[in-house]
Amino acid sequence: SDMAKYVLYHHERWDGKGYPKGLKGQEIPYVSRIITIVDAYDAMTSERSYRSALQMEVVIEELQRNSGIQFDPELVAVFIEKVLGRTSKL
């Protein structure tokens, strides 16, 4: 199914250094690129057994730092502005 494909590719990276196929940029399905950002956001903002949830400013900085490397830069900007209600620095 399409959803299985989207989940399969959510560890791909914008720079092509992800897995399982090493897809790069627009080669990565659009929905997978969204899942990648949301998954990273959830991981950073959730309490873990080994660390506390990160503060929102740290999370935003991490998303921005990895924009164009791990994440689709346009989707990071949209996520920060529309979902988190913050101004993105591009």
N, CA, C and O atoms as a MOPAC input file, in Angstrom:
PM7 MOZYME 1SCF
protein

 N      0.83400 1    -1.20100 1     0.00000 1
 C      0.00000 1     0.00000 1     0.00000 1
 C      0.86900 1     1.25300 1     0.00000 1
 O      2.05500 1     1.19900 1     0.32800 1
 N      0.27700 1     2.36000 1    -0.36500 1
 C      1.00900 1     3.62400 1    -0.36600 1
 C      1.49600 1     3.98100 1     1.02600 1
 O      2.63000 1     4.43400 1     1.18400 1
 N      0.65700 1     3.78400 1     2.04500 1
 C      1.05200 1     4.14700 1     3.40900 1
 C      2.27100 1     3.34500 1     3.85500 1
 O      3.16300 1     3.89000 1     4.50500 1
 N      2.31900 1     2.07100 1     3.51700 1
 C      3.48600 1     1.24800 1     3.87000 1
 C      4.74500 1     1.80800 1     3.21100 1
 O      5.81100 1     1.82400 1     3.82600 1
 N      4.62800 1     2.26600 1     1.96600 1
 C      5.76400 1     2.85800 1     1.25600 1
 C      6.20400 1     4.14700 1     1.95200 1
 O      7.40100 1     4.38400 1     2.11000 1
 N      5.26400 1     4.96500 1     2.36200 1
 C      5.60800 1     6.22500 1     3.02900 1
 C      6.35100 1     5.97000 1     4.33200 1
 O      7.33600 1     6.64300 1     4.63500 1
 N      5.87600 1     5.00200 1     5.09500 1
 C      6.53200 1     4.66500 1     6.36200 1
 C      7.91400 1     4.07400 1     6.09400 1
 O      8.87200 1     4.39800 1     6.79600 1
 N      8.02300 1     3.21100 1     5.08800 1
 C      9.30800 1     2.59900 1     4.74000 1
 C     10.37600 1     3.65700 1     4.48000 1
 O     11.51900 1     3.49700 1     4.91000 1
 N     10.02100 1     4.72700 1     3.78700 1
 C     10.99800 1     5.73400 1     3.37500 1
 C     11.15700 1     6.89300 1     4.35400 1
 O     11.83500 1     7.86800 1     4.02800 1
 N     10.55900 1     6.82100 1     5.53400 1
 C     10.64500 1     7.97900 1     6.42900 1
 C     12.01600 1     8.13800 1     7.09400 1
 O     12.24000 1     9.11800 1     7.80500 1
 N     12.93500 1     7.19200 1     6.87600 1
 C     14.31000 1     7.36200 1     7.36300 1
 C     15.25600 1     7.81100 1     6.24800 1
 O     16.46900 1     7.87900 1     6.44800 1
 N     14.70200 1     8.11600 1     5.08300 1
 C     15.51900 1     8.71400 1     4.02600 1
 C     15.83600 1    10.14700 1     4.43300 1
 O     15.09200 1    10.76800 1     5.19200 1
 N     16.94000 1    10.66100 1     3.92300 1
 C     17.37000 1    12.02300 1     4.25700 1
 C     17.41100 1    12.87200 1     2.99500 1
 O     17.68500 1    12.36100 1     1.90900 1
 N     17.14400 1    14.15200 1     3.13300 1
 C     17.14700 1    15.08100 1     2.01600 1
 C     18.47700 1    15.02300 1     1.25800 1
 O     18.49500 1    15.15300 1     0.03400 1
 N     19.60200 1    14.82700 1     1.98500 1
 C     20.93100 1    14.79500 1     1.36000 1
 C     21.29900 1    13.43100 1     0.77300 1
 O     22.39800 1    13.26700 1     0.24400 1
 N     20.39900 1    12.45600 1     0.85900 1
 C     20.64100 1    11.14800 1     0.26800 1
 C     21.37100 1    10.16000 1     1.15900 1
 O     21.67900 1     9.05100 1     0.72100 1
 N     21.65500 1    10.53400 1     2.39900 1
 C     22.42800 1     9.67300 1     3.29700 1
 C     21.55800 1     8.81800 1     4.21900 1
 O     22.05300 1     8.26500 1     5.20100 1
 N     20.28300 1     8.71000 1     3.91100 1
 C     19.38000 1     7.92000 1     4.74700 1
 C     19.25700 1     6.48700 1     4.25600 1
 O     20.06000 1     6.02000 1     3.44800 1
 N     18.25000 1     5.80500 1     4.75200 1
 C     18.01900 1     4.40600 1     4.37400 1
 C     16.51400 1     4.17800 1     4.27800 1
 O     15.75800 1     4.94400 1     4.87500 1
 N     16.05100 1     3.17700 1     3.56800 1
 C     16.76600 1     1.99600 1     3.10700 1
 C     17.38700 1     2.11100 1     1.71800 1
 O     18.24000 1     1.29400 1     1.37200 1
 N     16.99200 1     3.09100 1     0.91300 1
 C     17.44300 1     3.14300 1    -0.48100 1
 C     18.39200 1     4.28800 1    -0.79600 1
 O     18.88900 1     4.37000 1    -1.91900 1
 N     18.65900 1     5.16600 1     0.14700 1
 C     19.53200 1     6.30700 1    -0.13600 1
 C     18.89700 1     7.30700 1    -1.08800 1
 O     19.59400 1     7.95000 1    -1.87400 1
 N     17.56900 1     7.44100 1    -1.02200 1
 C     16.87400 1     8.42000 1    -1.86300 1
 C     17.27500 1     9.82200 1    -1.43700 1
 O     17.63900 1    10.05500 1    -0.28400 1
 N     17.20200 1    10.76100 1    -2.38800 1
 C     17.64700 1    12.13100 1    -2.13300 1
 C     16.58600 1    13.12600 1    -2.60400 1
 O     15.95000 1    12.92700 1    -3.63900 1
 N     16.40400 1    14.19700 1    -1.83200 1
 C     15.54600 1    15.30300 1    -2.24600 1
 C     14.16900 1    14.86100 1    -2.69700 1
 O     13.46300 1    14.14000 1    -1.99100 1
 N     13.79800 1    15.31300 1    -3.90000 1
 C     12.46800 1    15.04400 1    -4.44800 1
 C     12.22200 1    13.57100 1    -4.75600 1
 O     11.08200 1    13.18400 1    -5.01500 1
 N     13.27400 1    12.73500 1    -4.73400 1
 C     13.08200 1    11.29200 1    -4.93100 1
 C     12.29300 1    10.68200 1    -3.77000 1
 O     11.61400 1     9.66900 1    -3.93900 1
 N     12.38600 1    11.29900 1    -2.60000 1
 C     11.69800 1    10.80300 1    -1.41100 1
 C     10.21900 1    11.16700 1    -1.53200 1
 O      9.89400 1    12.32700 1    -1.78700 1
 N      9.32200 1    10.20500 1    -1.35600 1
 C      7.89500 1    10.53900 1    -1.44600 1
 C      7.53200 1    11.70700 1    -0.51200 1
 O      8.01400 1    11.79900 1     0.61700 1
 N      6.67800 1    12.57900 1    -1.01800 1
 C      6.27700 1    13.78200 1    -0.27700 1
 C      5.76700 1    13.45100 1     1.12400 1
 O      6.17200 1    14.08400 1     2.09900 1
 N      4.88600 1    12.46600 1     1.22600 1
 C      4.32200 1    12.10400 1     2.53100 1
 C      5.41900 1    11.58200 1     3.45700 1
 O      5.38600 1    11.84700 1     4.65800 1
 N      6.38400 1    10.85000 1     2.92000 1
 C      7.50600 1    10.36600 1     3.73500 1
 C      8.31300 1    11.52600 1     4.30100 1
 O      8.77800 1    11.46800 1     5.43900 1
 N      8.48100 1    12.58300 1     3.50300 1
 C      9.22200 1    13.76300 1     3.98000 1
 C      8.48500 1    14.43600 1     5.13400 1
 O      9.11700 1    14.94400 1     6.06000 1
 N      7.17100 1    14.44200 1     5.08400 1
 C      6.37600 1    14.99800 1     6.18600 1
 C      6.51800 1    14.11200 1     7.42200 1
 O      6.74800 1    14.61100 1     8.52400 1
 N      6.38200 1    12.79700 1     7.24100 1
 C      6.50900 1    11.86600 1     8.36500 1
 C      7.87200 1    12.01200 1     9.03100 1
 O      7.96300 1    11.95700 1    10.25800 1
 N      8.92600 1    12.19600 1     8.25200 1
 C     10.27900 1    12.35700 1     8.79600 1
 C     10.34100 1    13.52100 1     9.77500 1
 O     10.89800 1    13.38600 1    10.86400 1
 N      9.77600 1    14.65400 1     9.39900 1
 C      9.79200 1    15.84600 1    10.25900 1
 C      8.93800 1    15.62000 1    11.50100 1
 O      9.36700 1    15.92900 1    12.61300 1
 N      7.75000 1    15.09000 1    11.32300 1
 C      6.84500 1    14.86100 1    12.45100 1
 C      7.43600 1    13.84000 1    13.42700 1
 O      7.32200 1    14.00500 1    14.64200 1
 N      8.06200 1    12.79500 1    12.90200 1
 C      8.69400 1    11.77900 1    13.74800 1
 C      9.84000 1    12.38400 1    14.55800 1
 O      9.96800 1    12.10600 1    15.75000 1
 N     10.66500 1    13.19900 1    13.92600 1
 C     11.77300 1    13.84800 1    14.63800 1
 C     11.23800 1    14.80100 1    15.70200 1
 O     11.75000 1    14.84200 1    16.82100 1
 N     10.20300 1    15.56800 1    15.34900 1
 C      9.58300 1    16.47900 1    16.31200 1
 C      9.05900 1    15.70200 1    17.51900 1
 O      9.29600 1    16.08900 1    18.66300 1
 N      8.35100 1    14.61300 1    17.26100 1
 C      7.80600 1    13.79900 1    18.34800 1
 C      8.92500 1    13.24500 1    19.23000 1
 O      8.81600 1    13.26100 1    20.45600 1
 N      9.98300 1    12.76300 1    18.62000 1
 C     11.10700 1    12.20900 1    19.38800 1
 C     11.74600 1    13.27400 1    20.27700 1
 O     12.09800 1    12.99900 1    21.42400 1
 N     11.89400 1    14.48300 1    19.74900 1
 C     12.55300 1    15.55000 1    20.51600 1
 C     11.66900 1    16.12200 1    21.61700 1
 O     12.17500 1    16.57500 1    22.64400 1
 N     10.35600 1    16.10700 1    21.41600 1
 C      9.45600 1    16.73300 1    22.39100 1
 C      8.86500 1    15.74600 1    23.39100 1
 O      8.10800 1    16.14100 1    24.27800 1
 N      9.20100 1    14.48600 1    23.25900 1
 C      8.69000 1    13.45500 1    24.17200 1
 C      9.69200 1    13.15800 1    25.27600 1
 O     10.90600 1    13.19800 1    25.07200 1
 N      9.15100 1    12.85800 1    26.45000 1
 C      9.99800 1    12.39100 1    27.55500 1
 C     10.53700 1    11.01500 1    27.18700 1
 O      9.79800 1    10.16500 1    26.69100 1
 N     11.80800 1    10.80200 1    27.42900 1
 C     12.43500 1     9.50200 1    27.18100 1
 C     13.02700 1     8.99000 1    28.47900 1
 O     13.25300 1     9.77100 1    29.40400 1
 N     13.27800 1     7.70800 1    28.56300 1
 C     13.86300 1     7.14600 1    29.78600 1
 C     15.26000 1     7.70500 1    30.03500 1
 O     15.73100 1     7.72600 1    31.17200 1
 N     15.91300 1     8.15200 1    28.98000 1
 C     17.30100 1     8.62400 1    29.08100 1
 C     17.44800 1    10.14500 1    29.02900 1
 O     18.55400 1    10.66200 1    29.19000 1
 N     16.32700 1    10.87900 1    28.80200 1
 C     16.40200 1    12.34300 1    28.80200 1
 C     15.00800 1    12.94700 1    28.88500 1
 O     14.00400 1    12.30500 1    28.57800 1
 N     14.98600 1    14.20000 1    29.31200 1
 C     13.73300 1    14.95100 1    29.34200 1
 C     13.39700 1    15.43100 1    27.93700 1
 O     14.25400 1    15.44800 1    27.05300 1
 N     12.14700 1    15.81900 1    27.74400 1
 C     11.75300 1    16.42800 1    26.47600 1
 C     12.55300 1    17.71100 1    26.28500 1
 O     12.83000 1    18.42900 1    27.24500 1
 N     12.91900 1    17.99000 1    25.04600 1
 C     13.67000 1    19.20900 1    24.75400 1
 C     12.73100 1    20.40900 1    24.73800 1
 O     11.54800 1    20.27800 1    24.42300 1
 N     13.26100 1    21.57100 1    25.07600 1
 C     12.47500 1    22.80000 1    25.03000 1
 C     12.20200 1    23.17300 1    23.57900 1
 O     12.98700 1    22.85400 1    22.68700 1
 N     11.08300 1    23.85000 1    23.35400 1
 C     10.63700 1    24.17000 1    22.00400 1
 C     11.69100 1    24.92000 1    21.19500 1
 O     11.88000 1    24.62700 1    20.01500 1
 N     12.37300 1    25.87100 1    21.80200 1
 C     13.39000 1    26.62100 1    21.05600 1
 C     14.51700 1    25.70900 1    20.58000 1
 O     15.03700 1    25.89100 1    19.47900 1
 N     14.89200 1    24.74300 1    21.39000 1
 C     15.93500 1    23.78300 1    21.01000 1
 C     15.44300 1    22.90800 1    19.85700 1
 O     16.19500 1    22.62100 1    18.92600 1
 N     14.19700 1    22.49400 1    19.92200 1
 C     13.60600 1    21.67200 1    18.86800 1
 C     13.59500 1    22.43800 1    17.54700 1
 O     13.98000 1    21.89600 1    16.51100 1
 N     13.16000 1    23.68300 1    17.58000 1
 C     13.11800 1    24.50300 1    16.36400 1
 C     14.52400 1    24.69700 1    15.80800 1
 O     14.72900 1    24.58800 1    14.59900 1
 N     15.48600 1    24.98000 1    16.66600 1
 C     16.87600 1    25.13500 1    16.21100 1
 C     17.37900 1    23.85500 1    15.54600 1
 O     18.06100 1    23.91200 1    14.52300 1
 N     17.04700 1    22.71600 1    16.12100 1
 C     17.48600 1    21.42800 1    15.56200 1
 C     16.83100 1    21.17200 1    14.20300 1
 O     17.49300 1    20.70500 1    13.27600 1
 N     15.54500 1    21.47100 1    14.08100 1
 C     14.87300 1    21.32400 1    12.79000 1
 C     15.51500 1    22.23900 1    11.75300 1
 O     15.76400 1    21.81800 1    10.62300 1
 N     15.78200 1    23.47500 1    12.12700 1
 C     16.39800 1    24.41800 1    11.19600 1
 C     17.82300 1    24.01300 1    10.83900 1
 O     18.23400 1    24.14200 1     9.68600 1
 N     18.57400 1    23.52800 1    11.81200 1
 C     19.96300 1    23.12100 1    11.57800 1
 C     20.02000 1    21.96000 1    10.57400 1
 O     20.95800 1    21.86700 1     9.78200 1
 N     19.02600 1    21.09100 1    10.61100 1
 C     19.00700 1    19.93000 1     9.72000 1
 C     18.17500 1    20.13800 1     8.45600 1
 O     18.01000 1    19.21700 1     7.65600 1
 N     17.65500 1    21.35100 1     8.28200 1
 C     16.91200 1    21.70800 1     7.08200 1
 C     17.86800 1    21.68600 1     5.88400 1
 O     18.91600 1    22.33200 1     5.91200 1
 N     17.50700 1    20.95200 1     4.84800 1
 C     18.36900 1    20.83400 1     3.67700 1
 C     19.43100 1    19.75500 1     3.82200 1
 O     20.16000 1    19.47500 1     2.87100 1
 N     19.52500 1    19.15300 1     4.99000 1
 C     20.47200 1    18.06100 1     5.24100 1
 C     19.67500 1    16.77800 1     5.47000 1
 O     19.73300 1    15.83900 1     4.67700 1
 N     18.93700 1    16.76500 1     6.56600 1
 C     18.08900 1    15.61000 1     6.88200 1
 C     16.66400 1    15.82500 1     6.36400 1
 O     16.00600 1    14.88300 1     5.92200 1
 N     16.20400 1    17.06100 1     6.42400 1
 C     14.80500 1    17.37500 1     6.13400 1
 C     14.64900 1    18.25300 1     4.89800 1
 O     15.55000 1    19.01100 1     4.54100 1
 N     13.49000 1    18.13800 1     4.25100 1
 C     13.09700 1    19.01200 1     3.14600 1
 C     12.99600 1    20.43400 1     3.69900 1
 O     12.19100 1    20.68600 1     4.59500 1
 N     13.80300 1    21.37100 1     3.17700 1
 C     13.81600 1    22.72000 1     3.74800 1
 C     12.48100 1    23.45900 1     3.64500 1
 O     12.11900 1    24.20500 1     4.55500 1
 N     11.75500 1    23.26400 1     2.56000 1
 C     10.45600 1    23.92900 1     2.42700 1
 C      9.46200 1    23.39600 1     3.45100 1
 O      8.70200 1    24.16300 1     4.04200 1
 N      9.46800 1    22.09000 1     3.65900 1
 C      8.53600 1    21.50400 1     4.62100 1
 C      8.89600 1    21.87300 1     6.05400 1
 O      8.00400 1    22.02600 1     6.88800 1
 N     10.17900 1    22.01900 1     6.35600 1
 C     10.58200 1    22.47400 1     7.69500 1
 C     10.02500 1    23.86600 1     7.94700 1
 O      9.47400 1    24.13100 1     9.01600 1
 N     10.16500 1    24.75400 1     6.97500 1
 C      9.66500 1    26.12300 1     7.12800 1
 C      8.15400 1    26.12900 1     7.34800 1
 O      7.65500 1    26.84800 1     8.21400 1
 N      7.42700 1    25.33300 1     6.57000 1
 C      5.97000 1    25.25300 1     6.71600 1
 C      5.60600 1    24.66800 1     8.08000 1
 O      4.70400 1    25.17700 1     8.74500 1
 N      6.29100 1    23.61300 1     8.50300 1
 C      6.00800 1    22.98200 1     9.79300 1
 C      6.20800 1    23.97500 1    10.93500 1
 O      5.36400 1    24.08400 1    11.82500 1
 N      7.31500 1    24.68800 1    10.90700 1
 C      7.60300 1    25.64300 1    11.98300 1
 C      6.57400 1    26.76800 1    11.99700 1
 O      6.08700 1    27.15500 1    13.05900 1
 N      6.24500 1    27.29100 1    10.82200 1
 C      5.31600 1    28.42200 1    10.76200 1
 C      3.86200 1    28.00800 1    10.98900 1
 O      3.17100 1    28.59900 1    11.81800 1
 N      3.40400 1    27.01000 1    10.26600 1
 C      1.97500 1    26.66700 1    10.28600 1
 C      1.58900 1    25.73300 1    11.43100 1
 O      0.52100 1    25.88900 1    12.02300 1
 N      2.43900 1    24.77400 1    11.74500 1
 C      2.10000 1    23.81400 1    12.79500 1
 C      2.50900 1    24.34500 1    14.16400 1
 O      1.73500 1    24.28900 1    15.11900 1
 N      3.73300 1    24.86000 1    14.25000 1
 C      4.22500 1    25.35300 1    15.53700 1
 C      3.89800 1    26.82300 1    15.77900 1
 O      4.03900 1    27.31600 1    16.89800 1
 N      3.46100 1    27.52700 1    14.73000 1
 C      3.08200 1    28.92800 1    14.88100 1
 C      4.24900 1    29.85100 1    15.16300 1
 O      4.10400 1    30.85600 1    15.85900 1
 N      5.40900 1    29.50800 1    14.62200 1
 C      6.61300 1    30.31400 1    14.82100 1
 C      7.09600 1    30.83900 1    13.48000 1
 O      6.69600 1    30.34000 1    12.42800 1
 N      7.95400 1    31.84500 1    13.52000 1
 C      8.56400 1    32.37800 1    12.31000 1
 C      9.82200 1    31.57300 1    12.01800 1
 O     10.68000 1    31.40600 1    12.88500 1
 N      9.92200 1    31.08100 1    10.79900 1
 C     11.08600 1    30.28700 1    10.39200 1
 C     12.18000 1    31.19500 1     9.86200 1
 O     11.90500 1    32.19300 1     9.19600 1
 N     13.42800 1    30.84000 1    10.16300 1
 C     14.57500 1    31.58300 1     9.63700 1
 C     15.17600 1    30.78200 1     8.49700 1
 O     15.86600 1    29.79100 1     8.73600 1
 N     14.92400 1    31.19700 1     7.24900 1
 C     15.52000 1    30.50400 1     6.10100 1
 C     16.64500 1    31.30100 1     5.52100 1
 O     17.26600 1    30.87500 1     4.54700 1

